[in-house]
Amino acid sequence: MRAAARYRAVAGVSSLVSLALSALVVAPADGATTTTVESYGTAIAAERAAATGIAFGSCPESERLPAPVQCGTVTVPLDYARPSGPLIELTVSRIKASGAPAEHQGAFVYNPGGPGSSSMIFPLAAQLPEWQRISRAYDIVGYSPRGVGRSAPLSCQEPADFGKAPTLAPVHPSESYKQERIAEAKAYADGCARRAGPALRHYTSLNNARDLDVLRAALRQEKLTFMGASYGTYLGALYATLFPSHVRRMVFDSAVDPDRHKIWYRSNLEQSFAFESRWADFRAWVARHDKTFQLGATPEAVAHSYEKIRTRLAREPAGGKVGPGQLHAAFLGAAYYDDFWQPRATALSEYLKGNAQPLIDQAAPDPAGAREAENGKAVYTAVECNDAPWPTDWEEWDRDNSRLARSAPFETWDNAWMNLPCAFWSAHRQEPLRVRTKRGELPPTLILAAERDAATPYEGARELARRLKGAVLITERDSGSHGIGGGKNACVNGYLADYLLTGQTPVRRAECAPHQEPDPVSLDRRATAKRLPRAA
């Protein structure tokens, strides 16, 4: 079903003359693509949402969210230049604050990134020890951004086709392989345009930021308390630039570099370069624990074991489903999160001993999750392709990625193939917003960053701190896991909780020692950890 089939038109808008002047002042200057008309449309939609509120109740069975989580919807315009035109509904979830009424500080909204990820399950974090101080004071709120889940969902191809396996993943692809992937990228871009129709151009980061302000109003919050992780930090940065007077407290966890000249082509090249170092961190850890894994006593020896397995899987996929492409996807997870290090290394070790089952369990596509995965990819592609200009000349992609792959082969070409549909995108492309606030426009904000994070390299956090005047950067030194707020580091969590509960930050910046490295023999995992949204 086309996403457009979920839109519904409404007629009539209440008189909003009193909002017109305020709408004018939120339109940013210098490099902006947002207009006064869209700012006015946001004000109209926000007033409408504040009047309606959100009717929270039991969650639909499809969300698989147990009580005490409650669910509801908020209505936003498809196009903020036409606030009385087609509308879409975004799904919202919450757990009410557990503390006494005197402790209550309102709603705390979380976005896990992507783009294309949902935080509908995030309210369950209220039950985890790391979040209990915060959940006493705040209603914990999650939501599915436009296009995601049941929020006017996007789709670019059949889920069964999206999850085809096994696949290859050459780090130095041949010319014929490149031509195959070019054809796939063109077909994928065409599929997005065909399935979404004219609505496709409205799935953007700027509209996500406007939706967030309407959600704030629907929650009946005068100002927003928000935490974004990964891409969610870019969303937060746009919000802070567009609506600085609407910010109460804001946390940026694992920050995207907001430089508009890097959104998104250059930032993906920088990410691919950074993943090479994090892949090396994983191999060094495995080598230090050679007695456990027997994959090699040096990082180079571990790489040799990995390549041996890649070669075997190309000839004979494990379980008929795990080829080099699935292997790479599984081990990209280890470059994001070090809690994957032990199970991934164990899977390699067992495979070389003749037991392929752990690798199959961890890397084979899950047919039950194909629809969700395809939806996430569709939203990711639409938002990133719509947000900014991309090179349309294949020779530029080929030159840049071939050069980069010589020094950073681990993720370069897989990242290129992920984004290549943007070279053939037919929808309107925006010019990215210039993210910046003046001193005094924002209350103090908090930036959390791991020094060796590859998904959002550390320099992005420093750049964001320079652009948002008054922001304070908390650095987890010598660590590289992505999305550190509410995680393993008690020092980071202390700064996070103190800020959200009191609004206070260190004077300028602070550092935390790294969290403990993974235990090579521990199999302990929190049962809920698999379901809570990670920074994407």
N, C-alpha and C positions, 0 to 999 in steps of 0.2 A: 504494500500500500504506500502510495506516495505521501511524504510528510505533509504536502500541501492539503491533503484530505483532512488533516486534523485542525486546520485553521477555521475559525468562525468569525464572521464579521459582526460588529455591533454598531448601532447608529446612535449618534447623540453624545455630546460631551458636555459636562457641567461647565458653567461659566468660571473661567480661571484667569480673569483679568489680573487678579492680585498676584498671580505667579509669574506674569510675563516679564516683569523687570528682573526678578531673581533668576529666571531662566537665562537672561542675557549675560549675567555675570559669570556663569559657570562655563561658558564657551571659551576654551583655551586658545591662545594665540601661538604663532610660530610653529609651523609644521603640522597643525592639526587638520584632521579630516572630519571631525565632528562639526556640526553646524548649529547655529542658534535655533533653527527649526527643530533639530533633534533634541537639543537641550530642553526646549519648551515641551516637546513631546514626552520627554522623561518626567518633567514636572507634572504634566497632565496624568500620566500613568501612575505616578507615585501618589498623587492625591486620590485617585480612584481606588488604588490598592489600600490606602490608609482607611478609607471609608468602608471598604468591604472586609478587610482583615483576612485571616486564614482560618477556615473552619477545620480545626484539627480533630481527628478521630482515629479509629482503628485503621491500621495500614492494610492495603490490598494484599491478598495472598501472594501476588506476583512479586512484591517487594521482599518477602520472607523476613520481615522484621517483627520480632516478638514485642509484646507489651513489656515495659511501659513506653516503648517508642510509639509516637503518634504521627500521623501523616495528614497532609493537606495539599492544596494547590494554590498558586498565585498566578494571576493572569497578566501577561505583558504584551505589548504590541510586537508584531512581527517586524514592523518597520517604524522606528521612532519618529520619522518624518511624517508618518500618517498614524497618529495615535488612536484615531477612531476607525482605522481600517482593520484588516485581519488581526486576530489575537491568537496567542498560543498560551498553553498552560504549562507551568513548571511545577514539578513535584517537590514537596518540601517535607522534611521529617524533623522531629524534635524529641528530646527528653527534658522535662521540666526540672528546674533547679531543685536540688535535694536539701538545701539549707533552709534556715528560718527566713521568714519574710524580710527581716531586717538586713539579712545578708545579700538579698537579691540585687543584681546589677543589670538585669535585662537579658537579651539574647546574644549568643556568641555564635557567629556563622563561620563555617569552615568550607574551603574549597581545596581539594587534593591535587589539582593540576590537570595535566593532560596536554592540550585540551582534549576533552572526550571522556573524562572521568567523573564519576558521581560520588557525592559524600552522603548519600541517603543512609548509609549504615553507620556514619560517624557518631551519631548520638550514643551508640553502644559504648563508645570510649568513656563515657561518664562512669561506667562500672569498673574501669581499670584504675589501679592505684595511682598511676602517674597523672591522672586527670581529676581525681576526686576533690582536691581543693578547689579547682576551677568549677567543677560541676555543682558544687554547693552554692556557688554565687550566680551561675549563669544557666539559662536554658540552653542546652547544646543543640544546635541547629545544623542539619545537612540539607542538601538539595541536589537535584539533577539540572545542570545548566541546559540551555536550549540545545536541542538535538540529541541529548543523552537520555537513554532509558525510555521513560514514558513522556518526556518533555519534548513534544513535537519531534519524534525521533527521525534522525537521518540514516539513510542506507545508500551505499554506492554499488553493492553487488550482492548476489545471493550468499547467505552465510556459509552454505556448503562449499561454494567455490572459494570463499575467503580462506577457509581452513584446510585447503588441499595440502597433503603431505604424502611422501617426503619431498623435500626440496633441497636444492643446492645453495651454497653461499660462498662462492669463490672470493677470496680476498684480493685477487688480481684477475678480474674477469676477462675472458676472451672477447673479441669483437662480436662474434656471433651471439654470445650470451648477453652482451650489452644491447644488441638489437632486439632480442627477446624481451628484455626488461623495458625498453623504450615502448614497444608495442603494448605491453601490459599497462604501463603508466598512462598511455593515451586512452586505452579502453576504460581504465578506472576513472579518469577524469570525465570521460564521456558518460559513464554510468552515473556519476554524481550529478551531472547536469541534467540527465534524462530523468532520473528518479525524483530529484528535488524540485526541478523546474525553476521558475523565477524566484522562488523563496531562497535558493541557495546562497545568494549574495548577502543575505541578512544574518548569516551565521559567522559572526566576527567577535573579536575580543572587545571592541568598543561597545557592541550591543550586549555582550556579557556583563560589562561594567554597568551599563544602564539598567540591565535586569537586576543587578545586585542592589541598586538604589531603590528599585521598585519593591524588591524583597524586604529591604530595610523598612520601607513604609508599611508594607503589609503586616510586618511583625510589630508595627506601631512603636518603632524605635526612632526617637528624634535624631540620634546619631548611631553610626554603625560600629560595632565591635566585631572584628573580622581577622581570620588567620587564613592565609593562602600558602600553599606549598608548591614548589616547582613552578609550573605555568601559572598556578594560582597567585604567585607573587607578581607576575606581570599584570594579571587582572587587578590585583590590589593597587599596583602602581598607577594604572590607568584610572582607577576609581579615585585615588588620592589626588590626581591631577585634575580630573573633571569635577569632583565634588569635595574639595578639601574641607569645607565647613561642615560636611556631613560625617566626618571621621571622629569617632570617640577614641578607640584604640585599634591599632592595626599591627599584625605580626606578619613578617615576610620570612618564610622558612625555605631555605635553599633557593636563592634568588636568581631569576633570569636577568641577564644583562639587558637593561631597558633601552640601550642606545638604538634609536630608530633606524640607523644605518645597518644594524646587524639583524633586525627582525625580518625574516627568519632564516634566510639563506646563510648568512655569515655565522649566525649563532649555531647553526647545525654543524658547520665545518669546525668551529671551535670545540663543540661538544665531542665530535669524533676524535679530534686530537687529544682531548683530555681523557677519553676512555682508554687510550693506550696505557697511560700511567696507572690507571686504576686496575686494569687487567694485569699489569705487572705486579701490583700490590697483592692481588689474589694469588698469583703464581709463587711469589716470595713466601707467602704464608703457608701454602701447601708444601713448599720445599722445606720450610722449617719443621714441618711435621711429617717428614718422610717415613719415619718409623710407623706412623699410623696409616698413611695412604699409599706409600710405595710407588709414587709417581715420579720421583726424581728428587735429588738432594739440592738442586739448584733451580732457579726460575727457568733457565734454558732447558733443563732436563724435563721439567714439568710441561713446558711448551711442546717439547718433542712428543711426550705422551699424548697430549691433546691432539696434535696433528696426526699422530698415528690413528687415533680413534676417528677423527674426521675422515681420513682416507678410507678406513674400513666401512664407515657408515655410508659413504658415497657408493661403495660397491654393494653393500648389503645392509639396508636400513634396519635398525633395531625394531623388532615387532612389526616390520613392514611400514612403520610410520615415522620413525626418527632418523632423518638424514642430516647432513651437515647444516641445513637451514634451521632445523629444530634444535640441534645441539647448540648452535650459536645463540638462538633466542634464549635458551635456558641459561647459558653462561653470561649473557648480557645482564641477566638478573643479578648475578654475582658481582658485576661491576657497579650496580646500583646499591646493593644492600649486603653488608657482610654477614648478616644472619643466614644468607644462602651459601656461604662458603663451605661449611661442613657437609651439608647434604650433597652439594654439587661435586665436591672432591670425592666423597664416598661413592657417588654414582660412577665417576671415571675409574676409580680404583676397582670397583666390583666388575665393571665391564671388562677390564683387562684381565680379570681373573676368570672370565667366562660367564658372569652373571649380568645379563643386560637389563634385568627387571627394574632396578632403581633408576636407571637412565630413562627407560620407557615411562615409568611413573612420573618422572619430573619433566620430561621434554615432549612427550607425545601430545598432540592437540587434543583438547577435550571437546567432543561434539556438543556436549550440553552447554558449553560456554561460547559456541561459535557465533550466535546471534549478538550477544553482548560484545564480543571481541570485534566483530565486523562493524557494529554501531560505533564503538570507540574509535576505530580507525577512520570511519567516515567523518566523524565530528572533528577529529584531529586534522584531517586533510582539509576540510572545508574552512576551518578557522585559520589555519596557517596560510593556506593559499589565498584566502580573501584579505588577510590582514595587510599584505605588503606586496610590492613588486618582487618578482622572481625572474632569474634569467630564463629566457625562452629559447636560447641557442644551445643545443645539446653539446656543441663543442666547448662551451664554457664549463658546463657540468663535468664533462669528460676530463678537461685539462685540470680543473681544480681538484677533483677527487683522485685522479691518477697520481698527481703530485703528492697529495696528502697521504695516500695509501702506501707510499714508499716508506714513510716514517711512522704511520699509524694505521696498520692494516686491519686491526681487530674489528673496528666498527665502521670504518669509512664508507665502504660501498653499500653495506646494508642500510646505513642511514641515508645514503643518496637515493637508493631505490624507494625507501619509505616516502621521501619527499618529492620524487620526480614527477608525480601527477601535476604538481604546481607549475611545471614548465609548459603544460598543455591546458591550463585552466581557462575556461571560457567566461566565468563570472567576473564581475567587476572587481578590480584589486584596489585596495585603499592605500593611502600613504600613512605610515604609522604616526601616531601621536608623539609629540615631544614630551617625554615624561620629565617633569620638573615642578617643584614648588618653591615658593619664596619662604624665607625664614619668618616664622610666626603664623604661616597659613595653616599648618598642621599641628596637632598636639604631638608629643613625643611618640615615635613609632619604633618598633623593635625588629631587627634583622638577625636571623639565625643562619649560620653557614658553617659547613665542615670544610676544612682547608683543602682536602684532597677530593672533594666531590667532583665527579666527572660529568654527571648529567646537567648540572648547573655550575660551571667552573667558578672558583672563588672570586675571581676578578669581577664577576657580575654583581656579587654582593657589595663589593667596595664601590662599584659604579652607582648602584642604587643608593647607597648611603650618601654619596656626593650629591645626588640629584634631589633627594628628599631631605630638605634642611631640617635638622633636629633629630634625624634618625640615628639610632645607636646600634652598632654592629657587635654581636656576640659570636665569637669564633671558637669552634671546636678544633683545636690544633691536632695535626697529624692523624686526622680521621677522614674517611671518605664516604660514609653512608649518606644517602640522599634522603632528606626529610628528617630532621633531628629533633624537632619539638615533640615532647611527649614520648621520647624514645628511651634509650639506655643510659643517657648521660644525666646524672642527678644535678650536676652543675648547670647545664643548659636548662633543664626543667625548672630549676629554682628561679632562674632569671625570667623564664616564661610565665610562671605562676605569679611571681611578685609583680610583674608588669601588668598582667591582666587583672589582678586583684586590687592593685593600688595605683596603677598608672605611672609608677616610678621606674626609671631606668638608670643604669650607670651613667656617669657624666658624659662620656663620649663613646667608649668601647670597652669590651672586656673579653677575656679569654678563658676557656675551659680546657683542662687536660683531656686527652682522648678517652672514650669509653673503652672498656676492656675488650681485647680481641676475642673472637669466637673460640670456644673450647672445641678442639678437634674431635673429641669423643662424645660430647653431649648431644643428646637428641631431644632435649626439652624444648618445647614450643608452647607458647600460650595458645589455648584452643581457639581464642577469638582472633588471634593475630592474622590468620589466613583470610578472615573476612573483612577486617577493618581496612579502609582505603589507605593505600600508600601514596606518598608523593609520586606523581607520574611524570 
